[in-house]
Structures are given as structure tokens and as C-alpha cells.
Amino acid sequence: MGSLSLTHWLIVLVIVVLVFGTKRLGNVGKDLGDAVRGFRKGIRDDDTEAGPPAQLRDDARRDGVREDTRETTSAADRRDPR
């Protein structure tokens, strides 16, 4: 027992082609490719829509605040260092 060799994979491939036929396998491949392409397009569209609205970005730039940071202070920062 162990992993399958190249000849075992070729035999499995021939059996799959005989059972399903090349036309049906081609259609499955085309449908799978279309699904992956649609998924990538959806991800790309979501990335462009994400983020704060343009007005908030412009206000932050004008005020000199970076978008990716937030000003936070902990209790240790507020204590008197004496």
C-alpha cells in the first residue's frame, strides 16, 4: 500500500473518460472555469467597493490623520512618569 504511481493514475483517467465521455468532461471543465472566473471577478469587485467613502478619506488627509492608524492611549501612557 502507499501512494499511487503514474500508471495507476493513467488507468484511473482512462476509466473516468470511458464512464463519463469526453463531451461531458469538457462541459464540466468549462463550467468549472466559468465558476472560477466569476468568483475572481466577484472578489475583485468587492475589493474596489471596500474602504471608507471618498469624503472621509479626503477629510482625513486634510486633517493630517492617517487612515490606517487610530489614536489610542492606554492607562500606562496617561500616568505621570514621576
N, C-alpha and C positions, 0 to 999 in steps of 0.2 A: 504494500500500500504506500501511498505517498502522493506526490504531485503528478499530474498528467503530463505526458510527453507531447511533442509536436504531432506525432502520428495519431495519438488519441484525439487531440483537438480537431485534426483534419477529418477523422471519421465522424465525430460529432457534427461538424459543419456539413458534411455530405448528407447525413441523416436528416438534419434540420431542413436543408434545401429540398430533399426528396419529400418530406412530410408537408412543408408549407408551400413550396414552389417559389420560383424566383420573382414572379409578379407580386405576390403577397408580401414577400420580404422587402421588395423595392418600395412598396407603398408604406410599409411600417417605417422604413428608413427615412422616407420623405416626410412622413408625419412627425417623426421624432425630430428631424432637422427643423421643421417649421415651428415646433413647440419650443425648441431651444432658442431659435431666433426671436420668437415672440417674447420669451422670458427675458432675454438680454435687452430687448427694446424697452420692455416694461421697467426693468431696473434702471436703465439709462434715463428714462422719463422721470422716474421718481427722484433720481439724484438732482435733476435740474430744478424740480419743484421744491426740494428741501431747502431749509435755511430760512433765516429771518427775512421779512419783506424788505424791499429795497429802501423804503423810507427809514426803517430802523437802522439799516447798515449805514446810510448817509448821515443820520444823526450821530451815530457812534463815531464815525470818522471826524465829523466836525467838532465833537466834544473831546476828541483825543483819547477815546476809550477803545481798546482792542476788543474785537468781537469774541475771541476765544478765551478771554480771561474774565474772572469775576473778582471783585474786591471783597475779600473776606478777612476778618480778623478773628483770631482765636483769643481765648481768655489769657493765654500766656503773653500775647502781643500787647494786650491792653494794660497789663500790670506795670507798675512803676519799677524801673530797673534798679532802684536804690537798695 
